[in-house]
Amino acid sequence: MSTGENSDHISQEPNNIFLLAKIIINSFKIFLFSTKKISFLIFFFLSFPLSFFLFLLSFLTFPFKNRIQHLEEISLFSSIHVESKHLLEEANEEARSLLFFKILFLFPTFLLSLFTAVTAVNVTFSVCSNGKPAIQTVFTVVKTVWIRVGATTMCIYVIMLACTVVPGMLVAILETRPFVRVVVEVIGSGLELHMMAVTSLALVVSVNEGMYGLDAIRVGSDLMEGKRVCGWVLSGLFVLFSGLVRGTMEISMAMAMDGSDFKRIESTVVINLLWDNVVWIFLYGLMVQWSFIVTTVFYFDLKKRDSTKSDRDSEISLV
């Protein structure tokens, strides 16, 4: 193949806007038409329960977070050392209760998230490869890959935690330098968005290619080369929707508390909050499942592009 033909082929690759539209349209087709029965089962047994548990955890822990922040703020302005120390001790007790709830919900949410990812990715990749996904096949895949996907998920959690904690610590240290703080926050947000895109692909790589941990993350990063903007935009869309949901939950909690400063939220209030937000719980469950479908479609397109590029390079080397 001549250099001119190679250039023509490269110029024919879809631009980012066209590729984004293609990915989103194809993901909707897969979700709503190609796999509607299996997708419904995944949603009913995995995605919706996951969303329900996450909302329930947020509603149960909101009073603890609110009270901890309130106690810490009062302790800062307290002129009496003994009173300030007592307030901080009370805040620590609330923090221990908050940690208890998070640990209590950790296992079910982790398993539901893991199984949602594996099943949604496997079904979507099967459709992209012109296969016919079946429930039996999905269960087999889950039993085969859950350990390595779990290991990859742990690595992803550590990386994302570092991307959140390190910029936060730098911002706190640079409190007296507003301009530098803004720069750190912008860089930190950009890094977090980039790592979200990379780690999402790494999860798909871990399911489909038998890799796990840092190897899967490295492959995901390599695949994104040349199409990183698409990954950033897709991750940004998920972040925007998650932020909208989080804001809605906080507004619901604030209205439920109505300025009250109570330590524990009553069960009837939690039930009412869940009922009032059932639409958001439903939509968030759909978004979680759809995000895995979108990432898998993106992964499949990147793999096809990478394969085409390898074939082209082999042809050039033979000329």
C-alpha positions in Angstrom: 0.0 0.0 0.0 1.4 3.4 -1.0 1.8 6.3 1.4 -0.9 8.2 -0.4 -3.4 5.4 0.0 -2.5 5.2 3.7 -3.2 8.9 4.1 -6.5 8.6 2.4 -7.5 5.7 4.7 -6.6 7.7 7.8 -8.6 10.7 6.5 -11.6 8.5 6.2 -11.7 7.7 9.9 -14.7 9.2 11.6 -14.2 12.4 13.5 -15.0 12.6 17.3 -18.5 14.1 16.9 -19.6 11.5 14.4 -18.0 8.7 16.5 -19.8 9.9 19.6 -23.1 10.0 17.8 -22.5 6.5 16.4 -21.6 5.1 19.8 -24.6 6.6 21.6 -27.1 5.5 18.8 -25.7 2.0 18.7 -25.8 1.7 22.5 -29.5 2.7 22.6 -30.2 0.1 19.8 -28.5 -2.6 21.8 -30.1 -1.6 25.1 -33.7 -1.1 23.8 -33.9 -3.6 20.9 -31.2 -6.1 20.4 -31.0 -7.3 24.0 -34.2 -6.0 25.5 -35.1 -9.3 27.4 -31.7 -9.9 28.8 -31.2 -6.2 29.5 -34.5 -6.1 31.4 -33.4 -9.1 33.6 -30.0 -7.4 34.3 -31.8 -4.2 35.2 -34.4 -5.9 37.4 -32.0 -8.2 39.3 -28.8 -6.1 39.3 -28.9 -2.5 38.2 -32.1 -1.4 40.0 -31.2 -3.1 43.3 -27.7 -1.4 43.0 -29.3 2.0 42.5 -31.8 1.3 45.4 -28.9 0.5 47.8 -26.9 3.5 46.8 -29.9 5.8 47.3 -30.7 4.1 50.6 -27.1 4.5 51.8 -27.2 8.2 50.9 -30.4 8.8 52.7 -29.2 7.0 55.8 -25.8 8.6 56.0 -26.8 12.2 55.1 -27.7 13.1 58.7 -24.3 11.8 59.9 -22.4 13.8 57.3 -24.5 16.9 58.0 -24.0 16.6 61.8 -20.2 15.9 61.5 -19.8 19.1 59.4 -21.9 21.1 61.8 -20.0 19.9 64.9 -16.6 20.6 63.2 -17.6 24.1 62.2 -18.8 24.9 65.8 -15.6 23.5 67.3 -13.5 25.9 65.1 -15.3 28.9 66.5 -15.4 27.7 70.1 -13.2 29.8 72.4 -13.3 27.1 75.2 -10.7 24.3 74.7 -12.7 21.8 76.7 -15.9 22.5 74.7 -14.1 22.3 71.4 -12.5 19.0 72.4 -15.9 17.6 73.4 -17.4 18.7 70.1 -14.7 16.9 68.1 -15.1 13.8 70.2 -18.9 13.8 69.3 -18.0 14.3 65.7 -15.7 11.3 65.8 -18.5 9.2 67.2 -20.7 10.3 64.3 -17.9 9.5 61.9 -17.7 5.9 63.4 -21.4 5.5 62.8 -21.0 6.7 59.3 -18.2 4.3 58.6 -20.3 1.4 60.0 -23.1 2.1 57.5 -20.6 2.3 54.6 -19.0 -1.0 55.6 -22.5 -2.5 55.9 -23.4 -1.5 52.4 -20.0 -2.2 50.9 -20.4 -5.9 50.2 -23.8 -5.9 48.5 -23.1 -2.7 46.4 -19.7 -4.1 45.3 -21.2 -7.4 44.2 -24.1 -5.8 42.4 -21.8 -3.3 40.6 -19.4 -6.1 39.7 -22.1 -8.4 38.3 -23.9 -5.5 36.5 -20.6 -4.6 34.8 -19.7 -8.2 33.8 -23.2 -9.1 32.4 -23.8 -5.8 30.6 -20.3 -5.9 29.0 -20.6 -9.5 27.9 -24.0 -9.1 26.4 -23.1 -5.9 24.6 -19.8 -7.4 23.2 -21.7 -10.5 22.0 -24.1 -8.3 20.1 -21.3 -6.2 18.6 -19.6 -9.4 17.5 -22.8 -10.5 15.7 -23.4 -13.1 18.4 -26.7 -14.1 20.2 -26.3 -13.6 24.0 -28.1 -16.1 26.2 -28.7 -16.2 29.9 -26.8 -19.4 30.3 -23.8 -17.9 28.6 -23.9 -14.8 30.8 -23.9 -16.9 34.0 -20.9 -18.9 32.7 -19.0 -15.7 32.0 -19.8 -14.3 35.4 -18.4 -17.4 37.1 -15.3 -17.3 34.9 -14.3 -13.7 35.1 -15.5 -12.3 38.4 -12.2 -12.8 40.2 -10.1 -10.9 37.7 -12.7 -8.2 37.2 -12.9 -7.8 41.0 -9.1 -7.4 41.2 -9.3 -4.8 38.4 -12.1 -3.0 40.3 -9.9 -2.8 43.4 -7.1 -1.2 41.4 -9.5 1.2 39.8 -10.9 2.2 43.3 -7.4 2.9 44.6 -6.5 5.0 41.5 -9.7 7.0 41.6 -9.3 7.5 45.4 -5.8 8.9 44.8 -7.1 11.2 42.0 -9.6 12.6 44.5 -7.6 12.7 47.7 -4.3 14.1 46.5 -5.7 17.2 44.8 -7.9 17.8 47.8 -4.9 17.7 50.1 -3.0 20.1 47.9 -5.9 22.5 47.8 -6.1 22.4 51.6 -2.3 23.1 51.9 -2.5 25.9 49.3 -5.4 27.7 51.1 -3.6 31.0 51.1 -2.9 31.0 47.4 -6.3 31.2 45.5 -4.9 31.1 42.0 -2.7 28.1 42.6 -5.7 26.3 44.3 -7.8 26.9 41.2 -5.1 25.5 38.9 -4.7 22.4 41.1 -8.5 21.9 41.1 -8.7 22.2 37.3 -5.8 19.8 36.8 -7.2 17.4 39.4 -10.6 17.4 37.8 -9.1 16.8 34.3 -7.0 14.0 35.6 -10.0 12.4 37.4 -12.1 12.6 34.2 -9.3 11.1 32.1 -8.8 8.2 34.6 -12.5 7.6 34.6 -12.4 7.1 30.9 -9.3 4.9 31.0 -10.5 2.7 33.9 -14.0 2.2 32.3 -12.2 0.8 29.3 -10.0 -1.3 31.6 -13.0 -2.9 33.1 -14.2 -4.0 29.6 -10.7 -5.2 28.8 -10.7 -7.2 32.0 -14.0 -8.9 31.0 -13.1 -9.6 27.4 -9.3 -10.1 27.2 -8.5 -12.0 30.4 -6.3 -9.2 31.8 -6.6 -7.7 35.3 -5.3 -5.0 37.5 -2.7 -2.5 36.1 -2.3 -4.6 32.9 -6.0 -4.0 32.0 -5.6 -0.3 32.8 -2.5 0.0 30.6 -4.3 -1.7 27.7 -7.3 0.6 28.2 -5.1 3.7 28.0 -3.3 2.4 24.9 -6.7 1.7 23.2 -7.8 5.3 23.8 -4.8 6.8 21.9 -6.1 9.0 19.2 -9.7 9.0 20.5 -9.2 10.3 24.0 -11.6 13.2 23.5 -14.4 10.7 22.9 -13.6 9.0 26.2 -13.5 12.3 28.0 -16.9 13.4 26.7 -18.5 10.1 27.5 -17.1 10.1 31.0 -18.2 13.8 31.3 -21.8 12.9 30.4 -21.9 10.2 33.1 -20.4 12.6 35.7 -23.0 15.3 34.8 -25.9 12.9 35.3 -24.4 11.5 38.5 -24.0 15.1 39.7 -27.6 15.9 38.9 -28.8 12.8 40.8 -26.6 13.7 43.8 -27.9 17.2 43.8 -31.5 15.9 43.7 -30.8 13.6 46.7 -29.3 16.4 48.8 -32.2 18.7 48.1 -34.6 15.9 49.1 -32.7 15.3 52.3 -32.5 19.0 53.1 -36.3 19.3 52.6 -36.9 16.2 54.7 -34.8 17.6 57.6 -36.3 21.0 57.2 -33.6 22.7 59.2 -33.8 20.1 62.0 -30.6 18.9 63.7 -31.4 15.3 64.5 -28.9 12.5 64.9 -30.9 9.7 63.3 -33.3 9.8 60.5 -36.6 8.0 61.1 -37.5 4.9 59.1 -40.7 6.6 57.9 -38.8 9.5 56.5 -36.4 7.1 54.7 -39.3 5.3 53.1 -41.0 8.5 52.0 -37.7 9.7 50.5 -37.2 6.5 48.6 -40.8 6.7 47.3 -40.4 10.4 46.3 -37.2 9.6 44.4 -38.3 6.3 42.8 -38.1 7.8 39.4 -34.5 8.9 40.0 -33.6 5.5 41.4 -35.0 4.0 38.2 -33.2 6.4 36.0 -29.9 6.0 37.8 -30.1 2.2 37.5 -30.7 2.6 33.8 -27.7 5.1 33.5 -25.4 2.7 35.3 -26.2 -0.2 33.0 -26.2 2.0 29.9 -22.8 3.4 30.8 -21.3 -0.1 30.6 -23.0 -0.6 27.3 -21.7 2.7 25.9 -18.1 1.9 27.1 -18.3 -1.6 25.5 -19.5 -0.2 22.2 -16.6 2.4 22.4 -14.2 -0.4 23.2 -15.4 -2.5 20.3 -14.9 0.4 17.9 -11.4 1.1 19.3 -10.4 -2.6 18.9 -11.7 -2.6 15.3 -9.8 0.5 14.6 -6.7 -0.9 16.2 -7.0 -4.1 14.2 -7.4 -2.1 10.9 -4.3 0.0 11.8 -2.3 -3.2 12.5 -3.3 -4.7 9.2 -2.5 -1.5 7.4 1.0 -1.3 9.0 1.6 -4.9 8.0 0.7 -4.1 4.4 3.0 -1.1 4.4 5.9 -3.1 5.8 5.5 -5.6 2.9 5.7 -2.9 0.2 
